[in-house]
Structure formats: structure tokens, C-alpha cells
Amino acid sequence: MENTTTVDVRALINEHPFSGYQWLVFAMCFIIVLMDGFDTAAIGFIAPSLLGEWHLSKAALAPVLSAALFGLACGALLSGPVSDRWGRRVVLIGSVLLFGVACLSSGYAANLTELTALRFITGVGLGAAMPNAVTLMSEFSPDHRRATIVNLMFCGFPLGAAFGGFLAAWMIPQFGWRSVLHFGGVVPLLLTVLLVFRLPESIRYMVARQQPVEKIRKVLVRIGSAAHFARSFVMEESGNHAPGSSGIRIVLSRSFVLGSVLLWLCYFMGLVIFYGLVNWMPVLLKDAGLSPQRAALISALFPLGGAGTVLCGMLMDRFNPNRVVATAYALGALSVFAIGQAIGSLGLLVCTVFVAGVLVNTAQASMPSLAAAYYPTAGRGTGVAWMLGVGRFGGIAGSFLVAELSSQHISLSGIFTVVAIAGGISCAALMLKQAIGSSAVDVERASKKEFLAH
């Protein structure tokens, strides 16, 4: 080892056991994603309280429910190119600080207009945080375990959303709906302090951007001792793009654009389901005759189902990832349809909501790791962020879709049937992506290799 002058960063990460330092990075990213899920779903759980306190109609809630989603889209679309240019670390710290301050301020909103504006700002921070946490974690993960590790991290999002439901069911009767937003703001602010002192920059990013050897060595030595003696670092990866290309140019290049569009469509439709149900299920179940507290508790089972994401990641690392995720979407669509048929039987309703949550959230939470594996380092930040950003408009569409269906007095079973169709479209998009040979594996085999050295 003492004669080593050049270290292959990708080989070292792939061959070295997952270190304590990588687990620290994982823990910080997991908490970011957890609070992202909590803050994103919080507005849905306080919605019944807003209806009563501010004397609003259900239709009047649509703008405030969707404000954060517009912000999420803007934050993701803007942050991806910035992270490919300036780094993952600075974007993550800034975004966590932004959504912490904005969510805390939301708890002091005096009217619907103020709350809507603050939820938009919260969304911008959330939208920038999520894709960069995924990108950073994927670049610290060995290739053969990337989907498992990133999915394990990403399941913090539905767990955070579920935690928001359980917390709201306890806090709102005790302290009022504003306390939920205060909690959602204070925790990210405390987390920001930890990130400033402990969050590293992505090693693969630093090599791709040809940053100083000393800076790369300082981080890499925490993973493998071989870096102690390195005088230079190299990294081999798919290079189906011109050297020095921007993230935007890579994502929209002829090699990647069709796969990108299919990823966007798939994620869009998945969020039609997720946000349509997370934002409106408490209200829909309340209309079906359940008490507000019971409606919130049952609704919280839907995002809680995201724990199945870890198993899906293991299957993705072992089998064809496109087909694994497509199957989850197909089964998820059937389960969402079944929710509408279970209204009237409390036990059956609880089971169907949980099963649907497991399948839909497993599929949706697996998409970022699918995107991270599809793009090279130079375009990964933009690729992951733009899939999440474009997909966020599906969340907006889902919220307005359910609001419109409800206003048209469509039956509950009819609403769930319409929402379930989106899952079938997601399944079809991934199967088409696989059929045209645009999976990450196919691209890597067909492309030339780019050898990055520094």
C-alpha cells in the first residue's frame, strides 16, 4: 500500500466495506429526507383543523396544499444544475436551512394567503434538499449496493410523512395545528448546525470536478487507508457525453433524453397517487363517517408503508431494476383501487391502505436510485433533481385531481379508481424504458468509458 501513488476512487468505494464514515453520511442524509417527508405531509394532516378554524371549503384548501409542491418543483429544477456546478454539500446545507426557517414561520401565519406563500418557500428548500441527499448518498455508495443503500435512506421520506400523521393526531388536540409546523421547522434548523460541521462533499464529484488532491484525500481516507499514500485519484465510469459537459446538456443529450422523459413520466404519475392520497385521504375518510382522529391515523398508514423500499432496493441490485420497480407500480395500482372497495369495513380499510402504501411508496422511493444509476457523475445531480422536479407537478396534479373529483361528487370508490390509473401508466413507462434498451446497464455497456483523473 505504501507504494500506491494513484487510487481508483470507484474501485476503492466498491471494494471496501461500508465504513463508519459512510454510515455517518447516511445518517445525516436520512434525517434530511425524514424531515423532508414530515414537512411535506404536515399540511395534509392539519388540513381538517384549517377547515374548521378558518371556515374554509375543501376547494379553498387546494392552493395551500399545492403551494409547497410548486416550490418543490422549482427547488429541484434549480438545485440540480447548481449542485453539478458548485457541489452537493453547499446546496444541501442551504436548502435545509431554508425549509427549516420557512416551516417554522408557517406556524405563525395569520391567514391562508400568508400560509400559502410560506408553504411555497418551504417547498423550494425541500425540493432542493431531496435530490441532493440522494445524489450525495449514491456517490458514497458502492455500485453493487447503491439501490439498497439509497432506498434505505429514501424510506425516511414516507416514514417522516407517517410520523407527521401520528404526531399530528397527538399534538393538534393538545397544542393546536401550529405546533406541528413549529416542530417541522426547529428540527431542520438544529440539523443545519450538524451539517455545517460534519457533512462532506461527494468524493466522486470532487474527482469529476478535478478539485485539489488534498481535499479529496481528506475525505477518502475516512473510507479506505489506501488514500493515505495517494498522489492522484482516478475514476472510470460511463462517459456517453462530451468531457466538461454541463449537467443539463448531459440529461438532454441524445444518449439520455428518452430515458429521462420516461423517468419523468413515471415519477410524475407516482406522485399523482402519493400526494392525491396523502393530502386528501384524511378529508375523504372523514367524509366517509370516520372521526377526524381515526381518519388521520388510518391515513398515516399509507406513507408508513414505505418501509418496503429496502427489500425493493435489494431486488434492484440483484435483478433488472426497471422490471422490479414496474412490478411494484402495477401491484400498487391494484391496491389503490382496492381501497375504494374497502370503505365501510374498518378492518379491511386499514389493511388495504397499508398494503397500498407499501407498494406505491416502495415503487416511488426506488425511483431516485434508479435515476442515480442511470446518469454519470457530471450529470447525476441534474438528472436526479430534474426527475424529482418534473415529477412534483404530478403531486400538484394529484391534489387538484382529487379536489375536482370530490367537488363533482364522485363516489369514494370512483376517486380511488381514477387515482389508481396513474400507477398503471408508471408501470408502462418503465417497461418501455426497458424495452428500448435505455436502462442504466444497457447504456453502460453500449457507451464508451470516460476515465477521469486528478
Helices and strands as residue ranges (DSSP letters): E 6-8, H 9-15, H 20-53, G 59-61, H 62-86, H 88-106, H 112-139, G 143-145, H 146-154, H 156-175, H 178-198, H 203-208, H 213-220, G 225-229, E 232-238, H 247-251, H 257-287, H 292-304, G 305-308, H 309-318, H 321-342, H 346-374, H 377-407, H 412-435, H 440-446, E 449-453
